[in-house]
Amino acid sequence: MKYNELLNIVKELQFDTKKLIYKENNSEIYIYRPSKLPKRFNKYDLNRNFQIWFSENKREFRPNHLRVLIDLNLRVRCRPELKKPLLLAFDNIFYGNDPIKEIQILKNENFEHFLNSLNITAILAQLFIIEQAYSYTSNRESKYDPPTLFLQGWIREFIDNPKEIDNLCMSVCNRQPPLAKYTNKENRNSPKYESNIFPLWYL
């Protein structure tokens, strides 16, 4: 589904209920809205907060952004010729398009290395973008406008950058920003912002 459709589902989710977003074989992605938050999250808006859950072969856990980033990096390492289609598909997901439709161009491609199906990775990416846009509120002004460019910049960098995966992961875990080349022309807070850009402008 498109970004706005999924965002509406998130907004309408009741407390202490979960909603199945996607099911594939023995894997499920669902969202959950708790009515109480741990003290360390007391600055979060309870009404906007929701959790992303992943169930795989009866294992349930909360995935994080690294699952998406590592999956995409593994794919492009074994199929470097598919870098541009991957970038274009995940950019279009960022722009609000339906993840399943966007990755159709890759449905017949085989990847030797990956973490999950491309469908699951695409839907998780969309959910993480919504989580960043809707749930993360802060009194501090973001360096990015829109703030979701922080995550999308990393998605682009993990697909495009030839650096080793451990170095890329360390940068993310240390909360470093993605390279400016992946965000600046779309970042309204950047002096290099441009209102008219073309697809894959950062390549």
Residue frames as qw, qx, qy, qz and C-alpha x, y, z in Angstrom:
[[0.000, 0.887, 0.463, 0.000, 0.00, 0.00, 0.00],
 [0.332, 0.679, -0.049, 0.653, 1.05, 3.60, -0.45],
 [0.297, 0.130, -0.511, 0.796, 2.59, 5.70, 2.32],
 [0.341, -0.229, 0.131, -0.902, -0.59, 7.64, 3.18],
 [0.792, -0.210, -0.422, -0.387, -2.69, 4.47, 3.36],
 [0.714, -0.095, -0.589, 0.367, -0.29, 2.85, 5.81],
 [0.116, 0.200, -0.365, 0.902, 0.06, 6.08, 7.79],
 [0.563, -0.309, -0.099, -0.760, -3.71, 6.16, 8.27],
 [0.836, -0.201, -0.509, -0.044, -3.63, 2.59, 9.60],
 [0.497, 0.052, -0.518, 0.694, -0.93, 3.64, 12.07],
 [0.152, -0.264, 0.168, -0.937, -2.95, 6.67, 13.18],
 [0.706, -0.267, -0.200, -0.625, -6.10, 4.62, 13.73],
 [0.626, 0.026, -0.754, 0.197, -4.37, 1.85, 15.70],
 [0.600, -0.704, -0.088, -0.371, -5.91, 1.51, 19.16],
 [0.184, -0.652, 0.659, -0.327, -3.93, 1.09, 22.36],
 [0.471, -0.264, 0.820, -0.190, -2.79, -2.43, 23.23],
 [0.834, 0.405, 0.325, -0.186, -3.82, -3.82, 19.87],
 [0.336, -0.384, 0.645, 0.569, -1.79, -5.11, 16.98],
 [0.659, 0.626, 0.083, -0.409, -2.42, -4.96, 13.25],
 [0.739, -0.004, 0.550, 0.389, -1.03, -7.36, 10.68],
 [0.194, 0.757, -0.222, -0.583, 0.62, -5.43, 7.85],
 [0.576, 0.520, -0.553, -0.303, 2.11, -8.20, 5.74],
 [0.793, -0.237, 0.548, -0.120, 2.30, -12.00, 5.76],
 [0.599, 0.581, -0.507, -0.217, 4.56, -14.16, 3.64],
 [0.691, 0.126, -0.703, 0.117, 5.05, -17.89, 4.25],
 [0.658, -0.453, -0.521, 0.301, 6.24, -18.14, 7.88],
 [0.332, -0.052, -0.174, 0.926, 6.97, -14.44, 8.25],
 [0.082, -0.832, -0.531, -0.138, 4.71, -11.63, 9.45],
 [0.230, 0.163, -0.168, 0.945, 5.10, -7.90, 9.92],
 [0.274, -0.750, -0.578, -0.166, 2.72, -6.25, 12.32],
 [0.092, 0.467, -0.242, 0.846, 2.44, -3.05, 14.32],
 [0.508, -0.531, -0.649, 0.195, 1.45, -2.59, 17.95],
 [0.034, -0.663, 0.094, -0.742, 0.53, 0.46, 20.04],
 [0.477, -0.244, -0.713, 0.453, 1.31, 0.09, 23.77],
 [0.277, -0.854, -0.326, -0.297, -0.70, 2.07, 26.30],
 [0.535, -0.817, 0.143, 0.160, 2.34, 2.50, 28.54],
 [0.622, 0.664, -0.307, 0.279, 5.93, 3.38, 27.76],
 [0.766, -0.226, -0.301, 0.522, 9.13, 2.68, 29.69],
 [0.279, -0.868, -0.126, 0.390, 10.44, 5.63, 31.69],
 [0.442, -0.331, 0.401, 0.731, 13.35, 6.11, 29.30],
 [0.159, 0.345, 0.633, 0.674, 10.81, 6.90, 26.56],
 [0.052, -0.667, -0.593, 0.449, 8.82, 9.39, 28.62],
 [0.030, 0.498, -0.156, -0.852, 9.44, 12.15, 26.06],
 [0.020, 0.132, 0.828, 0.545, 7.63, 10.17, 23.38],
 [0.517, 0.008, 0.006, -0.856, 4.07, 11.11, 22.46],
 [0.421, 0.014, 0.877, -0.231, 2.03, 8.13, 23.64],
 [0.635, 0.543, 0.361, -0.414, -0.64, 8.75, 21.01],
 [0.524, 0.727, -0.357, -0.261, 1.89, 8.75, 18.18],
 [0.194, -0.508, 0.839, 0.004, 4.10, 5.95, 19.40],
 [0.948, 0.126, 0.031, -0.290, 3.83, 2.54, 17.77],
 [0.458, -0.497, 0.719, 0.164, 6.07, -0.49, 17.55],
 [0.681, 0.453, -0.455, -0.353, 7.13, -2.50, 14.52],
 [0.670, -0.310, 0.661, -0.134, 7.25, -6.26, 15.09],
 [0.548, 0.441, -0.625, -0.338, 8.52, -9.09, 12.93],
 [0.797, -0.192, 0.523, -0.235, 7.66, -12.76, 13.32],
 [0.532, 0.534, -0.612, -0.239, 9.75, -15.36, 11.52],
 [0.650, 0.054, -0.757, 0.038, 9.36, -19.08, 12.08],
 [0.635, -0.631, -0.445, -0.029, 7.64, -18.40, 15.42],
 [0.511, -0.224, -0.232, 0.797, 10.39, -16.03, 16.57],
 [0.018, 0.912, 0.349, 0.214, 9.02, -12.58, 17.42],
 [0.525, -0.357, -0.087, 0.767, 11.20, -9.52, 17.75],
 [0.172, 0.935, 0.149, -0.273, 11.36, -5.83, 16.99],
 [0.739, 0.287, 0.195, 0.578, 13.59, -5.28, 13.96],
 [0.162, -0.797, -0.009, 0.582, 15.61, -2.13, 13.56],
 [0.435, 0.825, -0.152, -0.327, 16.90, -0.13, 10.62],
 [0.163, -0.575, 0.765, 0.238, 20.04, -2.25, 10.30],
 [0.624, 0.180, 0.760, -0.014, 17.99, -5.21, 9.07],
 [0.559, 0.789, 0.227, -0.116, 16.93, -3.17, 6.03],
 [0.105, 0.891, -0.402, -0.182, 20.36, -1.60, 5.49],
 [0.390, -0.416, 0.809, 0.144, 22.33, -4.85, 5.75],
 [0.684, 0.364, 0.631, -0.042, 19.88, -6.73, 3.53],
 [0.500, 0.856, 0.064, -0.110, 20.23, -4.14, 0.77],
 [0.066, -0.799, 0.578, 0.155, 24.00, -4.02, 1.09],
 [0.566, -0.160, 0.804, 0.088, 24.25, -7.82, 0.78],
 [0.671, 0.574, 0.465, -0.071, 22.05, -7.78, -2.31],
 [0.386, 0.905, -0.145, -0.101, 24.04, -5.15, -4.16],
 [0.292, -0.654, 0.682, 0.148, 27.33, -6.84, -3.28],
 [0.562, 0.015, 0.813, 0.149, 26.29, -10.04, -5.02],
 [0.445, 0.611, 0.581, 0.303, 24.46, -8.25, -7.86],
 [0.241, -0.469, -0.013, 0.849, 26.20, -4.89, -8.38],
 [0.060, 0.160, 0.589, 0.790, 24.57, -4.47, -11.77],
 [0.246, -0.651, -0.681, -0.228, 21.23, -4.07, -9.96],
 [0.302, -0.269, -0.366, 0.838, 22.35, -1.07, -7.92],
 [0.140, -0.034, -0.172, -0.975, 20.34, 1.49, -9.90],
 [0.502, -0.364, -0.619, -0.481, 17.06, -0.50, -9.90],
 [0.528, -0.420, -0.639, 0.370, 17.39, -1.02, -6.13],
 [0.193, -0.192, -0.200, 0.941, 18.10, 2.66, -5.53],
 [0.258, -0.160, -0.370, -0.878, 15.22, 3.75, -7.73],
 [0.535, -0.415, -0.705, -0.211, 12.76, 1.34, -6.09],
 [0.490, -0.467, -0.545, 0.495, 13.67, 2.39, -2.54],
 [0.071, -0.067, -0.008, 0.995, 13.68, 6.08, -3.47],
 [0.377, -0.287, -0.496, -0.727, 10.16, 5.70, -4.84],
 [0.548, -0.476, -0.676, 0.129, 9.12, 3.99, -1.59],
 [0.330, -0.288, -0.309, 0.844, 10.55, 7.01, 0.24],
 [0.117, -0.030, -0.225, -0.967, 8.48, 9.28, -2.00],
 [0.527, 0.075, 0.397, -0.748, 5.28, 7.49, -0.97],
 [0.639, 0.216, -0.541, -0.503, 4.75, 4.74, -3.51],
 [0.935, -0.201, 0.097, -0.277, 3.61, 1.18, -2.81],
 [0.316, -0.613, 0.716, 0.110, 6.65, -0.97, -1.83],
 [0.705, 0.104, 0.701, 0.039, 5.36, -4.17, -3.43],
 [0.614, 0.758, 0.220, -0.020, 4.69, -2.43, -6.74],
 [0.076, 0.917, -0.375, -0.114, 8.06, -0.69, -6.73],
 [0.352, -0.502, 0.781, 0.117, 10.08, -3.89, -6.37],
 [0.851, 0.349, 0.339, -0.196, 8.20, -5.74, -9.10],
 [0.526, 0.771, -0.352, -0.073, 11.01, -4.89, -11.51],
 [0.025, 0.579, -0.794, 0.183, 13.27, -7.07, -9.35],
 [0.818, -0.168, 0.327, -0.442, 10.91, -9.97, -8.66],
 [0.962, 0.269, -0.052, -0.013, 12.63, -12.34, -11.10],
 [0.320, 0.721, -0.536, 0.299, 16.16, -11.50, -9.99],
 [0.894, -0.291, -0.309, 0.140, 18.12, -13.95, -7.88],
 [0.064, -0.827, 0.420, -0.368, 20.32, -12.80, -5.01],
 [0.694, 0.106, -0.670, 0.241, 22.83, -15.12, -3.40],
 [0.347, -0.144, -0.603, 0.704, 22.96, -13.17, -0.14],
 [0.310, -0.513, -0.169, -0.783, 20.13, -11.46, 1.77],
 [0.126, -0.103, 0.745, -0.647, 18.39, -11.46, 5.17],
 [0.458, 0.401, 0.657, -0.445, 14.73, -11.54, 4.18],
 [0.459, 0.544, 0.609, 0.350, 12.63, -11.45, 1.04],
 [0.209, 0.158, 0.155, 0.953, 12.74, -8.19, -0.86],
 [0.337, -0.637, -0.492, -0.488, 9.03, -7.70, -0.13],
 [0.627, -0.641, -0.370, 0.243, 9.69, -7.78, 3.61],
 [0.505, -0.190, -0.024, 0.841, 12.70, -5.46, 3.36],
 [0.044, 0.382, 0.347, 0.856, 10.69, -2.97, 1.27],
 [0.454, -0.696, -0.449, -0.328, 7.73, -2.92, 3.68],
 [0.645, -0.521, -0.275, 0.486, 10.01, -2.59, 6.71],
 [0.366, 0.061, 0.104, 0.923, 11.71, 0.37, 5.01],
 [0.192, -0.560, -0.394, -0.703, 8.34, 2.04, 4.51],
 [0.612, -0.672, -0.416, -0.014, 7.36, 1.43, 8.14],
 [0.611, -0.330, -0.164, 0.700, 10.64, 2.82, 9.46],
 [0.164, 0.279, 0.214, 0.922, 10.16, 5.95, 7.35],
 [0.410, -0.650, -0.411, -0.491, 6.64, 6.38, 8.77],
 [0.691, -0.537, -0.366, 0.316, 7.95, 5.76, 12.28],
 [0.481, -0.106, -0.048, 0.869, 10.58, 8.45, 11.84],
 [0.024, -0.373, -0.299, -0.878, 8.11, 10.93, 10.37],
 [0.515, -0.566, -0.395, -0.508, 5.17, 10.33, 12.70],
 [0.776, -0.515, -0.351, 0.096, 6.46, 9.01, 16.01],
 [0.643, -0.139, -0.184, 0.730, 9.79, 10.71, 16.59],
 [0.026, -0.923, -0.182, -0.339, 9.07, 14.14, 18.00],
 [0.656, -0.226, -0.229, 0.683, 11.76, 16.30, 19.51],
 [0.083, -0.942, -0.162, 0.283, 12.21, 19.87, 20.67],
 [0.375, -0.505, 0.459, 0.627, 15.53, 19.92, 18.86],
 [0.583, 0.673, -0.099, -0.443, 15.41, 21.07, 15.27],
 [0.887, 0.079, 0.396, 0.223, 16.46, 18.37, 12.85],
 [0.217, -0.518, 0.476, 0.677, 19.34, 18.94, 10.47],
 [0.106, 0.110, 0.835, 0.528, 17.13, 17.40, 7.81],
 [0.457, 0.436, 0.337, -0.698, 13.93, 18.68, 6.26],
 [0.794, -0.428, -0.129, -0.413, 12.20, 16.34, 5.86],
 [0.450, -0.617, 0.615, -0.198, 13.68, 14.49, 8.88],
 [0.937, 0.082, 0.329, -0.082, 13.16, 11.13, 7.13],
 [0.581, 0.743, -0.327, 0.060, 16.09, 12.01, 4.85],
 [0.304, -0.647, 0.681, -0.160, 18.39, 10.81, 7.62],
 [0.747, -0.028, 0.658, -0.090, 17.22, 7.21, 7.14],
 [0.767, 0.616, 0.176, -0.046, 16.84, 7.50, 3.38],
 [0.195, 0.858, -0.476, -0.003, 20.35, 8.86, 3.12],
 [0.421, -0.438, 0.791, -0.068, 21.63, 5.73, 4.84],
 [0.811, 0.306, 0.486, -0.113, 19.55, 3.47, 2.60],
 [0.585, 0.801, -0.125, -0.026, 21.14, 5.14, -0.42],
 [0.024, -0.775, 0.628, -0.065, 24.62, 4.91, 1.08],
 [0.640, -0.232, 0.726, -0.100, 24.32, 1.22, 1.98],
 [0.808, 0.473, 0.351, -0.021, 23.31, 0.45, -1.62],
 [0.522, 0.840, -0.077, 0.125, 25.78, 2.74, -3.36],
 [0.147, -0.860, 0.480, -0.092, 28.85, 3.10, -1.15],
 [0.804, 0.292, -0.516, 0.057, 31.68, 0.55, -1.70],
 [0.158, -0.575, 0.637, -0.488, 32.85, 0.79, 1.92],
 [0.315, -0.007, -0.942, 0.116, 32.92, -2.43, 3.93],
 [0.503, -0.557, -0.519, -0.409, 29.66, -3.35, 5.63],
 [0.613, -0.462, -0.478, 0.428, 31.17, -3.36, 9.13],
 [0.273, -0.065, -0.072, 0.957, 32.39, 0.21, 8.69],
 [0.263, -0.375, -0.391, -0.798, 28.99, 1.34, 7.44],
 [0.613, -0.538, -0.570, -0.099, 27.22, -0.37, 10.34],
 [0.528, -0.306, -0.375, 0.698, 29.59, 1.18, 12.85],
 [0.055, 0.145, 0.095, 0.983, 28.81, 4.63, 11.48],
 [0.473, -0.474, -0.468, -0.577, 25.07, 4.02, 11.87],
 [0.680, -0.466, -0.534, 0.190, 25.45, 2.61, 15.38],
 [0.428, -0.229, -0.232, 0.843, 27.49, 5.66, 16.36],
 [0.140, 0.825, 0.480, -0.264, 24.59, 7.84, 15.12],
 [0.229, -0.345, 0.357, 0.838, 26.67, 9.48, 12.45],
 [0.557, 0.604, 0.145, -0.551, 24.76, 11.10, 9.57],
 [0.803, 0.345, 0.403, 0.272, 24.91, 9.67, 6.06],
 [0.422, -0.091, 0.286, 0.856, 27.22, 11.36, 3.60],
 [0.208, 0.575, 0.189, -0.769, 25.80, 14.73, 2.55],
 [0.129, 0.238, -0.664, -0.697, 25.97, 13.74, -1.13],
 [0.110, -0.278, -0.940, -0.163, 22.97, 11.43, -0.53],
 [0.106, -0.681, -0.666, 0.285, 20.73, 14.08, 1.02],
 [0.211, -0.375, -0.082, 0.899, 21.81, 17.68, 0.37],
 [0.094, -0.071, -0.473, -0.873, 19.79, 18.47, -2.78],
 [0.420, -0.494, -0.674, -0.353, 16.58, 17.24, -1.11],
 [0.464, -0.465, -0.536, 0.530, 17.32, 18.71, 2.30],
 [0.036, 0.886, 0.276, 0.372, 15.62, 22.08, 2.71],
 [0.510, -0.842, 0.065, 0.166, 18.05, 22.85, 5.55],
 [0.722, -0.140, 0.331, 0.591, 21.04, 22.48, 3.23],
 [0.077, 0.713, -0.169, -0.676, 22.50, 25.39, 1.25],
 [0.025, -0.231, 0.807, 0.543, 22.73, 22.95, -1.67],
 [0.438, 0.409, 0.739, -0.309, 18.98, 22.28, -1.71],
 [0.120, 0.099, -0.550, -0.820, 17.32, 22.25, -5.12],
 [0.590, 0.215, 0.389, -0.674, 13.58, 22.28, -5.73],
 [0.835, 0.437, -0.110, -0.316, 13.87, 20.47, -9.05],
 [0.309, -0.502, 0.800, 0.111, 15.85, 17.25, -9.00],
 [0.709, 0.282, -0.509, -0.398, 16.02, 14.23, -11.27],
 [0.959, -0.254, -0.005, -0.129, 15.87, 10.55, -10.26],
 [0.900, -0.146, 0.001, 0.412, 19.06, 9.21, -8.69],
 [0.189, 0.953, -0.083, 0.222, 20.52, 12.73, -8.66],
 [0.508, -0.770, 0.386, 0.002, 23.20, 11.69, -6.14],
 [0.898, 0.020, 0.339, 0.280, 24.96, 9.22, -8.46]]
